[in-house]
Amino acid sequence: MGRIVGIDLGTSTSEIACIVDGTPKLLPNSQGKLVTPSVVHIGEDGGVLVGEAAAEYLFTRPDCTFMEVKRLTGGGEVLKAHGKEYRPEEIQALLLGYLVRCAEESLKEKIERAVITVPAYFTDLQRRATAKAGELAGLAVERILNEPTAAALDYGLANLKECKNVLVYDLGGGTLDVTVLELFEGVIDVKASCGNNHLGGKDFDEIIMGRLAEPSDSADPSADERALMRLKKAAEDCKIALSTREEYQVSLPFLLTGAEGKPLSVEKTVRREDFEDWVAEKVNSTREPMMSALADAALTPGDLQVVLLVGGSTRIPCVKKLVEETLGTVPRSLVDPDLTVARGAAIQAGLIEGSINNEDLVLTDVCPYTLGTAPLQHGIFGRRVFFDPIIPRNTTIPAEKSKIYHPAVDYQTEVTIDVYQGESSDPANNERLGELNLSGIPPAKVGKESVEVSFSYDMNGILQVKASVLSTGRQVSAEISTTGIKAKAPLDLSRWEEAEGARKFRPLIRKAEKLMAAGGDPGGDVELLVRRVKEALLLKNTKEAGDLRDQLLGMLEALEQLLQLQDDRTLGIDRP
């Protein structure tokens, strides 16, 4: 079947590795380096350059040179070069093709199979786009592997006999992943994952850029692509230098041409404490995913024995400090933050191809998002659409689960099953992945016909949906095609009282929760409204929160009257 390689397809850099004599080995690129910048340049003649050779064109031809394409994965955006359009996965396929050719040159053999890593918090759409990039590069993609899980494999292979709870904090160039797992005698059991697909070192670079050269009346750096690239490179150099130094001198002579042709330069000394102040909000935002992953794994910081730092951005001192303060554990540099993901991908490749004994090392993983549909429900206040989970987040994969539904109206012969991904009880706040249409349902009164909806989520994190009419066996199925909407981070509803303006909602929500606890919400209508109010507060949707508050107030008044009427009937009181 041929050798399988492991590829870390990163935002900033990419690496390729394979198993040699039972251990993972990084393979060099055409320049003899193990790390390749994730940059692609397309020439006017259609010629392609990748890596450092392409990066040189970022300053002279930024219009046809692409970087950080991973952040666009699955977003439906179109990239242009020389009048031709490219999808992000097509650009990534060029990068993958280069890595594979380098591997073939190093190994002196043909490479046609690969394991490719993605952030644990990548959506179904983003995983499919990554798999498509591999296919466009001529690869059979054997597995889409979560990056923190890959890092855990790298650590686990060297520590087979350990029995420990491990948290992997992975902050790379473009994404954050936090994964909690248990390691026991060669079994790596992933318990929970949380993260942010839009947070990484590149965001820190942009903050520095904004501080170095703010737009003025005479010139705006964002209007000049070449100046912007020079500024971006200087910001990245500054960030890296401040990980080991207390200050860094930024010097950008003749960056822009101002009014009347006057050249404008940037000369500035940046201190580490200044940089840490600038990025504090974003660094602090990583605290919540850590605690959320621990909560989902039913663990506390005190239950952890090992904290692994993965990704180049974890070299930043204030990031390390935050992790230590949050978890009360000193993070350990037991794996190479830049190379460990590629090594782990190679180990997964070795498990598949048999070059590593899968009896010594066993891996489980989880679904990072809740997957479900949005049926109509009949409540005491009428019909409403709600999100009904089928596969809850952090379910061990592969997983297959199903639920039974009924057509919502009499004599209905066709249903549309909308598929969503997210954590909100309101489908509108989740990501709509697509739909499946099932026709041929025998016409009948409501409740007489049943439809079974089955979700199957595989080890690559790709979803298949099946629907069938139970009375006839008629069935339809599909790999759900997606809409191209980027993922939203789930909200921590337990923190709703910290939201601005939450104080005036507190008495009403407390009253609603008391009523629900007493069994006064048989249709689930109050629970849905309470969740939506909390979500609106956390999202700072003041108008929506106010409208929902009014709805909730009216609903509670009606429920109290209904409950009072029931109590009166129990006591034999006759009221009009």
Secondary structure by P-SEA (a helix, b strand, c coil): ccbbbbbbccccccccccccccbbbbbbccccccccccbbbbcccccccccaaaaaaccccccccccccccccccbbbbbcccccccaaaaaaaaaaaaaaaaaaaacccccbbbbbccccccaaaaaaaaaaaaaacccccccccaaaaaaaaaaaaccccbbbbbbbbbcccbbbbbbbbbcccccccccccccccccaaaaaaaaaaaaccccccccccccaaaaaaaaaaaaaaaaaaccccbbbbbbccccccccbbbbbbbbbbcaaaaaaaaaaaaaaaaaaaaaaaaaaccccccccbbbbbccccccaaaaaaaaaacccccccccccccaaaaaaaaaaaaaacccccccbbbbbbbcbbbbbbbbbbccccbbbbbbbccccccccccccccccccccccccbbbbbbbbcccccccccccccccccccccccccccbbbbbbbbbccccbbbbbbbccccccccccccccccccccccccccccccccccccaaaaaaaaaaaaaacccccaaaaaaaaaaaaaaaacaaaaaaaaaaaaaaaaaaaaaaaaaaaaaaaccccc
